[in-house]
């Protein structure tokens, strides 16, 4: 089995768990949004468009931290984490970039036993 097939199998398993939990199949952006909420700890019914983008940014930084792309800089007075980029992302085609993110998202869930 090639690595990409393994990634897809693991990703489908995560999607299935999310579907069972939330009643809908999530896309990558939705999962990043949920990770952002988890990391900030702010659960509310409505977020502004800017806050949603900020939550997704928090999630991307968080899931890429184990690979050394970001480190936590500080948490502001409102509880929002801020990150410092340690190294640039390499040039990737969109599909490669999505698979890279999916692999890191799966690692996040594995490390947090979610």
N, CA, C and O atoms as CSV, one atom per row, in Angstrom:
chain,resi,resn,atom,element,x,y,z
A,1,UNK,N,N,0.856,-1.180,0.000
A,1,UNK,CA,C,0.000,0.000,0.000
A,1,UNK,C,C,0.894,1.233,0.000
A,1,UNK,O,O,1.824,1.319,0.801
A,2,UNK,N,N,0.629,2.179,-0.878
A,2,UNK,CA,C,1.443,3.381,-0.921
A,2,UNK,C,C,0.988,4.363,0.149
A,2,UNK,O,O,-0.135,4.294,0.648
A,3,UNK,N,N,1.885,5.272,0.485
A,3,UNK,CA,C,1.637,6.189,1.594
A,3,UNK,C,C,0.354,6.990,1.397
A,3,UNK,O,O,-0.405,7.182,2.347
A,4,UNK,N,N,0.105,7.457,0.183
A,4,UNK,CA,C,-1.076,8.275,-0.079
A,4,UNK,C,C,-2.360,7.485,0.189
A,4,UNK,O,O,-3.341,8.040,0.684
A,5,UNK,N,N,-2.351,6.184,-0.140
A,5,UNK,CA,C,-3.527,5.355,0.140
A,5,UNK,C,C,-3.767,5.268,1.640
A,5,UNK,O,O,-4.908,5.351,2.094
A,6,UNK,N,N,-2.697,5.102,2.410
A,6,UNK,CA,C,-2.806,5.048,3.865
A,6,UNK,C,C,-3.381,6.365,4.394
A,6,UNK,O,O,-4.228,6.356,5.288
A,7,UNK,N,N,-2.931,7.478,3.855
A,7,UNK,CA,C,-3.442,8.783,4.264
A,7,UNK,C,C,-4.939,8.854,4.005
A,7,UNK,O,O,-5.694,9.303,4.868
A,8,UNK,N,N,-5.373,8.423,2.844
A,8,UNK,CA,C,-6.797,8.480,2.514
A,8,UNK,C,C,-7.627,7.586,3.427
A,8,UNK,O,O,-8.726,7.963,3.832
A,9,UNK,N,N,-7.124,6.435,3.745
A,9,UNK,CA,C,-7.848,5.521,4.647
A,9,UNK,C,C,-7.980,6.154,6.031
A,9,UNK,O,O,-9.057,6.125,6.625
A,10,UNK,N,N,-6.886,6.727,6.547
A,10,UNK,CA,C,-6.925,7.378,7.860
A,10,UNK,C,C,-7.835,8.601,7.833
A,10,UNK,O,O,-8.553,8.872,8.795
A,11,UNK,N,N,-7.799,9.349,6.707
A,11,UNK,CA,C,-8.641,10.541,6.590
A,11,UNK,C,C,-10.119,10.163,6.558
A,11,UNK,O,O,-10.940,10.803,7.215
A,12,UNK,N,N,-10.456,9.126,5.795
A,12,UNK,CA,C,-11.852,8.679,5.740
A,12,UNK,C,C,-12.344,8.236,7.109
A,12,UNK,O,O,-13.504,8.465,7.453
A,13,UNK,N,N,-11.478,7.605,7.893
A,13,UNK,CA,C,-11.857,7.180,9.247
A,13,UNK,C,C,-12.154,8.406,10.119
A,13,UNK,O,O,-13.113,8.400,10.891
A,14,UNK,N,N,-11.332,9.456,9.997
A,14,UNK,CA,C,-11.585,10.687,10.758
A,14,UNK,C,C,-12.893,11.331,10.310
A,14,UNK,O,O,-13.693,11.764,11.140
A,15,UNK,N,N,-13.107,11.394,9.001
A,15,UNK,CA,C,-14.358,11.961,8.489
A,15,UNK,C,C,-15.564,11.206,9.028
A,15,UNK,O,O,-16.575,11.815,9.377
A,16,UNK,N,N,-15.461,9.895,9.097
A,16,UNK,CA,C,-16.567,9.071,9.599
A,16,UNK,C,C,-16.843,9.376,11.069
A,16,UNK,O,O,-18.001,9.491,11.470
A,17,UNK,N,N,-15.790,9.509,11.875
A,17,UNK,CA,C,-15.973,9.847,13.288
A,17,UNK,C,C,-16.639,11.211,13.438
A,17,UNK,O,O,-17.514,11.395,14.283
A,18,UNK,N,N,-16.217,12.160,12.610
A,18,UNK,CA,C,-16.805,13.502,12.662
A,18,UNK,C,C,-18.265,13.468,12.207
A,18,UNK,O,O,-19.111,14.157,12.775
A,19,UNK,N,N,-18.551,12.680,11.200
A,19,UNK,CA,C,-19.921,12.564,10.711
A,19,UNK,C,C,-20.821,11.986,11.801
A,19,UNK,O,O,-21.948,12.440,11.993
A,20,UNK,N,N,-20.313,10.983,12.508
A,20,UNK,CA,C,-21.086,10.387,13.601
A,20,UNK,C,C,-21.316,11.400,14.720
A,20,UNK,O,O,-22.387,11.432,15.325
A,21,UNK,N,N,-20.325,12.209,14.986
A,21,UNK,CA,C,-20.412,13.188,16.079
A,21,UNK,C,C,-21.283,14.379,15.742
A,21,UNK,O,O,-22.077,14.828,16.569
A,22,UNK,N,N,-21.134,14.906,14.499
A,22,UNK,CA,C,-21.795,16.158,14.137
A,22,UNK,C,C,-22.926,16.011,13.117
A,22,UNK,O,O,-23.636,16.975,12.830
A,23,UNK,N,N,-23.091,14.808,12.573
A,23,UNK,CA,C,-24.187,14.582,11.638
A,23,UNK,C,C,-23.921,15.008,10.203
A,23,UNK,O,O,-24.801,14.890,9.350
A,24,UNK,N,N,-22.714,15.504,9.925
A,24,UNK,CA,C,-22.347,15.917,8.573
A,24,UNK,C,C,-20.904,15.527,8.299
A,24,UNK,O,O,-20.083,15.432,9.211
A,25,UNK,N,N,-20.615,15.305,7.023
A,25,UNK,CA,C,-19.237,15.036,6.627
A,25,UNK,C,C,-18.502,16.373,6.541
A,25,UNK,O,O,-18.906,17.249,5.777
A,26,UNK,N,N,-17.435,16.539,7.311
A,26,UNK,CA,C,-16.704,17.812,7.304
A,26,UNK,C,C,-15.655,17.855,6.194
A,26,UNK,O,O,-15.152,16.820,5.756
A,27,UNK,N,N,-15.337,19.064,5.750
A,27,UNK,CA,C,-14.209,19.227,4.839
A,27,UNK,C,C,-12.996,19.670,5.657
A,27,UNK,O,O,-13.091,19.841,6.873
A,28,UNK,N,N,-11.877,19.851,5.000
A,28,UNK,CA,C,-10.643,20.223,5.697
A,28,UNK,C,C,-10.817,21.540,6.451
A,28,UNK,O,O,-10.375,21.667,7.593
A,29,UNK,N,N,-11.458,22.519,5.814
A,29,UNK,CA,C,-11.648,23.820,6.466
A,29,UNK,C,C,-12.490,23.706,7.730
A,29,UNK,O,O,-12.196,24.356,8.734
A,30,UNK,N,N,-13.517,22.897,7.687
A,30,UNK,CA,C,-14.369,22.704,8.862
A,30,UNK,C,C,-13.583,22.064,10.004
A,30,UNK,O,O,-13.716,22.466,11.159
A,31,UNK,N,N,-12.774,21.077,9.677
A,31,UNK,CA,C,-11.975,20.414,10.708
A,31,UNK,C,C,-10.958,21.398,11.292
A,31,UNK,O,O,-10.730,21.406,12.502
A,32,UNK,N,N,-10.345,22.227,10.440
A,32,UNK,CA,C,-9.417,23.245,10.943
A,32,UNK,C,C,-10.143,24.230,11.860
A,32,UNK,O,O,-9.608,24.628,12.895
A,33,UNK,N,N,-11.343,24.617,11.485
A,33,UNK,CA,C,-12.154,25.515,12.311
A,33,UNK,C,C,-12.397,24.901,13.687
A,33,UNK,O,O,-12.270,25.582,14.705
A,34,UNK,N,N,-12.745,23.624,13.717
A,34,UNK,CA,C,-12.994,22.934,14.987
A,34,UNK,C,C,-11.727,22.826,15.831
A,34,UNK,O,O,-11.782,22.961,17.053
A,35,UNK,N,N,-10.591,22.584,15.188
A,35,UNK,CA,C,-9.317,22.551,15.920
A,35,UNK,C,C,-9.031,23.926,16.510
A,35,UNK,O,O,-8.583,24.029,17.653
A,36,UNK,N,N,-9.284,24.978,15.744
A,36,UNK,CA,C,-9.085,26.334,16.240
A,36,UNK,C,C,-9.922,26.613,17.473
A,36,UNK,O,O,-9.435,27.190,18.446
A,37,UNK,N,N,-11.177,26.207,17.432
A,37,UNK,CA,C,-12.056,26.379,18.595
A,37,UNK,C,C,-11.495,25.609,19.790
A,37,UNK,O,O,-11.469,26.118,20.910
A,38,UNK,N,N,-11.050,24.387,19.542
A,38,UNK,CA,C,-10.465,23.554,20.607
A,38,UNK,C,C,-9.257,24.253,21.234
A,38,UNK,O,O,-9.108,24.271,22.456
A,39,UNK,N,N,-8.405,24.822,20.399
A,39,UNK,CA,C,-7.174,25.446,20.891
A,39,UNK,C,C,-7.436,26.754,21.631
A,39,UNK,O,O,-6.778,27.044,22.630
A,40,UNK,N,N,-8.383,27.534,21.152
A,40,UNK,CA,C,-8.690,28.813,21.797
A,40,UNK,C,C,-9.574,28.591,23.012
A,40,UNK,O,O,-9.516,29.352,23.978
A,41,UNK,N,N,-10.399,27.541,22.963
A,41,UNK,CA,C,-11.275,27.238,24.087
A,41,UNK,C,C,-12.490,28.148,24.157
A,41,UNK,O,O,-13.114,28.274,25.211
A,42,UNK,N,N,-12.825,28.772,23.057
A,42,UNK,CA,C,-13.950,29.711,23.005
A,42,UNK,C,C,-15.101,29.050,22.255
A,42,UNK,O,O,-15.089,28.952,21.028
A,43,UNK,N,N,-16.083,28.604,23.008
A,43,UNK,CA,C,-17.226,27.946,22.381
A,43,UNK,C,C,-18.406,28.891,22.436
A,43,UNK,O,O,-18.925,29.216,23.504
A,44,UNK,N,N,-18.810,29.316,21.274
A,44,UNK,CA,C,-19.986,30.180,21.165
A,44,UNK,C,C,-20.719,29.812,19.886
A,44,UNK,O,O,-20.199,29.076,19.048
A,45,UNK,N,N,-21.907,30.320,19.749
A,45,UNK,CA,C,-22.711,29.952,18.582
A,45,UNK,C,C,-22.302,30.705,17.329
A,45,UNK,O,O,-22.405,30.164,16.228
A,46,UNK,N,N,-21.845,31.929,17.467
A,46,UNK,CA,C,-21.527,32.758,16.302
A,46,UNK,C,C,-20.112,33.307,16.392
A,46,UNK,O,O,-19.668,33.758,17.448
A,47,UNK,N,N,-19.421,33.260,15.275
A,47,UNK,CA,C,-18.126,33.902,15.120
A,47,UNK,C,C,-18.207,34.793,13.893
A,47,UNK,O,O,-18.893,34.460,12.927
A,48,UNK,N,N,-17.513,35.920,13.924
A,48,UNK,CA,C,-17.454,36.783,12.753
A,48,UNK,C,C,-16.597,36.087,11.691
A,48,UNK,O,O,-15.881,35.130,11.986
A,49,UNK,N,N,-16.680,36.574,10.474
A,49,UNK,CA,C,-15.880,36.004,9.392
A,49,UNK,C,C,-14.395,36.106,9.734
A,49,UNK,O,O,-13.634,35.169,9.493
A,50,UNK,N,N,-13.985,37.239,10.294
A,50,UNK,CA,C,-12.585,37.433,10.676
A,50,UNK,C,C,-12.178,36.458,11.779
A,50,UNK,O,O,-11.078,35.907,11.740
A,51,UNK,N,N,-13.046,36.243,12.753
A,51,UNK,CA,C,-12.740,35.300,13.828
A,51,UNK,C,C,-12.623,33.873,13.290
A,51,UNK,O,O,-11.769,33.109,13.739
A,52,UNK,N,N,-13.473,33.515,12.334
A,52,UNK,CA,C,-13.385,32.184,11.722
A,52,UNK,C,C,-12.043,32.015,11.027
A,52,UNK,O,O,-11.410,30.966,11.146
A,53,UNK,N,N,-11.604,33.041,10.299
A,53,UNK,CA,C,-10.295,32.987,9.634
A,53,UNK,C,C,-9.179,32.881,10.671
A,53,UNK,O,O,-8.224,32.126,10.489
A,54,UNK,N,N,-9.303,33.635,11.747
A,54,UNK,CA,C,-8.296,33.589,12.816
A,54,UNK,C,C,-8.245,32.200,13.464
A,54,UNK,O,O,-7.163,31.696,13.763
A,55,UNK,N,N,-9.407,31.583,13.679
A,55,UNK,CA,C,-9.450,30.240,14.259
A,55,UNK,C,C,-8.780,29.229,13.339
A,55,UNK,O,O,-8.076,28.333,13.806
A,56,UNK,N,N,-8.995,29.370,12.037
A,56,UNK,CA,C,-8.351,28.458,11.091
A,56,UNK,C,C,-6.839,28.684,11.069
A,56,UNK,O,O,-6.072,27.732,10.921
A,57,UNK,N,N,-6.411,29.936,11.215
A,57,UNK,CA,C,-4.973,30.235,11.273
A,57,UNK,C,C,-4.356,29.591,12.521
A,57,UNK,O,O,-3.281,28.995,12.453
A,58,UNK,N,N,-5.041,29.716,13.649
A,58,UNK,CA,C,-4.578,29.074,14.888
A,58,UNK,C,C,-4.433,27.574,14.665
A,58,UNK,O,O,-3.442,26.974,15.080
A,59,UNK,N,N,-5.416,26.975,14.014
A,59,UNK,CA,C,-5.384,25.528,13.774
A,59,UNK,C,C,-4.216,25.143,12.875
A,59,UNK,O,O,-3.511,24.175,13.160
A,60,UNK,N,N,-4.007,25.879,11.808
A,60,UNK,CA,C,-2.906,25.555,10.891
A,60,UNK,C,C,-1.575,25.657,11.618
A,60,UNK,O,O,-0.736,24.763,11.506
A,61,UNK,N,N,-1.380,26.727,12.352
A,61,UNK,CA,C,-0.129,26.880,13.116
A,61,UNK,C,C,0.036,25.748,14.119
A,61,UNK,O,O,1.127,25.199,14.274
A,62,UNK,N,N,-1.045,25.403,14.795
A,62,UNK,CA,C,-1.002,24.352,15.814
A,62,UNK,C,C,-0.641,23.000,15.211
A,62,UNK,O,O,0.223,22.297,15.734
A,63,UNK,N,N,-1.297,22.634,14.112
A,63,UNK,CA,C,-1.036,21.308,13.540
A,63,UNK,C,C,0.342,21.225,12.893
A,63,UNK,O,O,0.891,20.132,12.750
A,64,UNK,N,N,0.909,22.367,12.499
A,64,UNK,CA,C,2.241,22.346,11.876
A,64,UNK,C,C,3.377,22.529,12.883
A,64,UNK,O,O,4.546,22.413,12.516
A,65,UNK,N,N,3.052,22.811,14.138
A,65,UNK,CA,C,4.088,22.978,15.171
A,65,UNK,C,C,4.972,21.743,15.337
A,65,UNK,O,O,6.190,21.890,15.433
A,66,UNK,N,N,4.406,20.521,15.376
A,66,UNK,CA,C,5.275,19.349,15.580
A,66,UNK,C,C,6.336,19.170,14.493
A,66,UNK,O,O,7.366,18.539,14.733
A,67,UNK,N,N,6.097,19.714,13.313
A,67,UNK,CA,C,7.077,19.603,12.230
A,67,UNK,C,C,8.024,20.800,12.185
A,67,UNK,O,O,8.837,20.918,11.268
A,68,UNK,N,N,7.920,21.682,13.170
A,68,UNK,CA,C,8.856,22.779,13.283
A,68,UNK,C,C,8.598,23.991,12.402
A,68,UNK,O,O,9.496,24.806,12.190
A,69,UNK,N,N,7.383,24.117,11.890
A,69,UNK,CA,C,7.060,25.272,11.044
A,69,UNK,C,C,6.681,26.496,11.876
A,69,UNK,O,O,6.931,27.629,11.466
A,70,UNK,N,N,6.082,26.271,13.033
A,70,UNK,CA,C,5.644,27.362,13.902
A,70,UNK,C,C,5.971,27.027,15.345
A,70,UNK,O,O,6.131,25.862,15.711
A,71,UNK,N,N,6.067,28.073,16.158
A,71,UNK,CA,C,6.133,27.888,17.603
A,71,UNK,C,C,5.193,28.904,18.232
A,71,UNK,O,O,4.947,29.975,17.678
A,72,UNK,N,N,4.678,28.546,19.396
A,72,UNK,CA,C,3.794,29.447,20.125
A,72,UNK,C,C,4.621,30.619,20.635
A,72,UNK,O,O,5.618,30.428,21.331
A,73,UNK,N,N,4.210,31.816,20.291
A,73,UNK,CA,C,4.893,33.029,20.718
A,73,UNK,C,C,4.341,33.494,22.062
A,73,UNK,O,O,5.089,33.695,23.019
A,74,UNK,N,N,3.036,33.661,22.115
A,74,UNK,CA,C,2.380,34.086,23.354
A,74,UNK,C,C,0.870,33.943,23.197
A,74,UNK,O,O,0.359,33.724,22.099
A,75,UNK,N,N,0.183,34.071,24.301
A,75,UNK,CA,C,-1.275,34.089,24.312
A,75,UNK,C,C,-1.672,35.481,24.780
A,75,UNK,O,O,-1.214,35.942,25.825
A,76,UNK,N,N,-2.526,36.151,24.008
A,76,UNK,CA,C,-2.887,37.522,24.356
A,76,UNK,C,C,-3.905,37.557,25.502
A,76,UNK,O,O,-4.352,36.519,25.990
A,77,UNK,N,N,-4.256,38.774,25.914
A,77,UNK,CA,C,-5.147,38.949,27.062
A,77,UNK,C,C,-6.551,38.396,26.828
A,77,UNK,O,O,-7.291,38.158,27.782
A,78,UNK,N,N,-6.922,38.189,25.553
A,78,UNK,CA,C,-8.234,37.607,25.246
A,78,UNK,C,C,-8.174,36.088,25.099
A,78,UNK,O,O,-9.186,35.451,24.809
A,79,UNK,N,N,-6.995,35.511,25.297
A,79,UNK,CA,C,-6.849,34.065,25.238
A,79,UNK,C,C,-6.504,33.514,23.863
A,79,UNK,O,O,-6.521,32.300,23.660
A,80,UNK,N,N,-6.192,34.396,22.916
A,80,UNK,CA,C,-5.855,33.941,21.564
A,80,UNK,C,C,-4.354,33.670,21.469
A,80,UNK,O,O,-3.544,34.532,21.811
A,81,UNK,N,N,-3.983,32.481,21.006
A,81,UNK,CA,C,-2.558,32.175,20.823
A,81,UNK,C,C,-2.002,32.890,19.590
A,81,UNK,O,O,-2.707,33.101,18.603
A,82,UNK,N,N,-0.725,33.256,19.672
A,82,UNK,CA,C,-0.014,33.876,18.557
A,82,UNK,C,C,1.237,33.053,18.294
A,82,UNK,O,O,1.844,32.524,19.225
A,83,UNK,N,N,1.615,32.944,17.047
A,83,UNK,CA,C,2.695,32.054,16.644
A,83,UNK,C,C,3.772,32.799,15.871
A,83,UNK,O,O,3.528,33.842,15.263
A,84,UNK,N,N,4.964,32.232,15.915
A,84,UNK,CA,C,6.082,32.707,15.111
A,84,UNK,C,C,6.394,31.622,14.095
A,84,UNK,O,O,6.520,30.449,14.444
A,85,UNK,N,N,6.520,32.024,12.831
A,85,UNK,CA,C,6.879,31.058,11.797
A,85,UNK,C,C,8.381,30.830,11.851
A,85,UNK,O,O,9.161,31.782,11.825
A,86,UNK,N,N,8.786,29.565,11.926
A,86,UNK,CA,C,10.192,29.208,12.061
A,86,UNK,C,C,10.839,28.878,10.720
A,86,UNK,O,O,12.033,29.109,10.529
A,87,UNK,N,N,10.058,28.343,9.800
A,87,UNK,CA,C,10.582,28.022,8.479
A,87,UNK,C,C,9.443,28.104,7.478
A,87,UNK,O,O,8.282,27.891,7.829
A,88,UNK,N,N,9.775,28.411,6.237
A,88,UNK,CA,C,8.716,28.527,5.223
A,88,UNK,C,C,8.222,27.153,4.779
A,88,UNK,O,O,8.928,26.148,4.856
A,89,UNK,N,N,7.011,27.161,4.324
A,89,UNK,CA,C,6.455,25.947,3.730
A,89,UNK,C,C,7.096,25.792,2.354
A,89,UNK,O,O,7.291,26.783,1.650
A,90,UNK,N,N,7.417,24.600,1.976
A,90,UNK,CA,C,7.972,24.364,0.643
A,90,UNK,C,C,6.905,24.564,-0.426
A,90,UNK,O,O,5.708,24.554,-0.136
A,91,UNK,N,N,7.344,24.741,-1.638
A,91,UNK,CA,C,6.403,24.862,-2.750
A,91,UNK,C,C,5.731,23.512,-2.977
A,91,UNK,O,O,6.392,22.486,-3.136
A,92,UNK,N,N,4.408,23.538,-2.987
A,92,UNK,CA,C,3.634,22.312,-3.198
A,92,UNK,C,C,2.479,22.618,-4.120
A,92,UNK,O,O,1.938,23.724,-4.135
A,93,UNK,N,N,2.116,21.615,-4.886
A,93,UNK,CA,C,0.895,21.717,-5.680
A,93,UNK,C,C,-0.282,21.677,-4.713
A,93,UNK,O,O,-0.142,21.168,-3.601
A,94,UNK,N,N,-1.435,22.201,-5.110
A,94,UNK,CA,C,-2.587,22.229,-4.196
A,94,UNK,C,C,-2.941,20.865,-3.589
A,94,UNK,O,O,-3.271,20.794,-2.405
A,95,UNK,N,N,-2.881,19.802,-4.360
A,95,UNK,CA,C,-3.214,18.473,-3.822
A,95,UNK,C,C,-2.165,18.041,-2.805
A,95,UNK,O,O,-2.507,17.473,-1.767
A,96,UNK,N,N,-0.891,18.304,-3.093
A,96,UNK,CA,C,0.174,17.975,-2.140
A,96,UNK,C,C,-0.010,18.768,-0.847
A,96,UNK,O,O,0.165,18.236,0.249
A,97,UNK,N,N,-0.365,20.049,-0.988
A,97,UNK,CA,C,-0.562,20.896,0.180
A,97,UNK,C,C,-1.725,20.383,1.026
A,97,UNK,O,O,-1.631,20.342,2.252
A,98,UNK,N,N,-2.820,19.993,0.375
A,98,UNK,CA,C,-3.970,19.466,1.115
A,98,UNK,C,C,-3.602,18.173,1.835
A,98,UNK,O,O,-3.972,17.985,2.994
A,99,UNK,N,N,-2.883,17.286,1.165
A,99,UNK,CA,C,-2.478,16.028,1.798
A,99,UNK,C,C,-1.512,16.278,2.950
A,99,UNK,O,O,-1.572,15.588,3.967
A,100,UNK,N,N,-0.625,17.255,2.803
A,100,UNK,CA,C,0.297,17.639,3.865
A,100,UNK,C,C,-0.488,18.090,5.094
A,100,UNK,O,O,-0.196,17.676,6.217
A,101,UNK,N,N,-1.488,18.946,4.867
A,101,UNK,CA,C,-2.333,19.416,5.973
A,101,UNK,C,C,-3.128,18.266,6.590
A,101,UNK,O,O,-3.217,18.159,7.813
A,102,UNK,N,N,-3.703,17.413,5.752
A,102,UNK,CA,C,-4.477,16.280,6.262
A,102,UNK,C,C,-3.618,15.397,7.160
A,102,UNK,O,O,-4.065,14.963,8.222
A,103,UNK,N,N,-2.388,15.132,6.735
A,103,UNK,CA,C,-1.497,14.292,7.523
A,103,UNK,C,C,-1.212,14.931,8.882
A,103,UNK,O,O,-1.171,14.237,9.898
A,104,UNK,N,N,-1.017,16.245,8.904
A,104,UNK,CA,C,-0.763,16.938,10.162
A,104,UNK,C,C,-2.022,17.021,11.033
A,104,UNK,O,O,-1.929,16.965,12.259
A,105,UNK,N,N,-3.174,17.152,10.419
A,105,UNK,CA,C,-4.437,17.136,11.172
A,105,UNK,C,C,-4.615,15.776,11.849
A,105,UNK,O,O,-4.982,15.700,13.021
A,106,UNK,N,N,-4.356,14.719,11.106
A,106,UNK,CA,C,-4.475,13.377,11.677
A,106,UNK,C,C,-3.497,13.186,12.843
A,106,UNK,O,O,-3.842,12.565,13.849
A,107,UNK,N,N,-2.289,13.716,12.705
A,107,UNK,CA,C,-1.317,13.643,13.790
A,107,UNK,C,C,-1.820,14.412,15.014
A,107,UNK,O,O,-1.646,13.964,16.148
A,108,UNK,N,N,-2.438,15.564,14.783
A,108,UNK,CA,C,-3.011,16.350,15.884
A,108,UNK,C,C,-4.034,15.515,16.654
A,108,UNK,O,O,-3.991,15.452,17.883
A,109,UNK,N,N,-4.954,14.874,15.928
A,109,UNK,CA,C,-5.990,14.073,16.586
A,109,UNK,C,C,-5.371,12.877,17.306
A,109,UNK,O,O,-5.823,12.504,18.389
A,110,UNK,N,N,-4.357,12.284,16.721
A,110,UNK,CA,C,-3.677,11.160,17.363
A,110,UNK,C,C,-2.990,11.615,18.655
A,110,UNK,O,O,-3.098,10.955,19.688
A,111,UNK,N,N,-2.297,12.728,18.586
A,111,UNK,CA,C,-1.578,13.229,19.770
A,111,UNK,C,C,-2.506,13.709,20.885
A,111,UNK,O,O,-2.148,13.668,22.062
A,112,UNK,N,N,-3.688,14.158,20.508
A,112,UNK,CA,C,-4.644,14.643,21.504
A,112,UNK,C,C,-5.685,13.595,21.876
A,112,UNK,O,O,-6.607,13.864,22.645
A,113,UNK,N,N,-5.524,12.393,21.317
A,113,UNK,CA,C,-6.420,11.271,21.588
A,113,UNK,C,C,-7.884,11.668,21.463
A,113,UNK,O,O,-8.721,11.320,22.296
A,114,UNK,N,N,-8.164,12.404,20.399
A,114,UNK,CA,C,-9.546,12.843,20.156
A,114,UNK,C,C,-10.240,11.922,19.183
A,114,UNK,O,O,-11.408,12.133,18.858
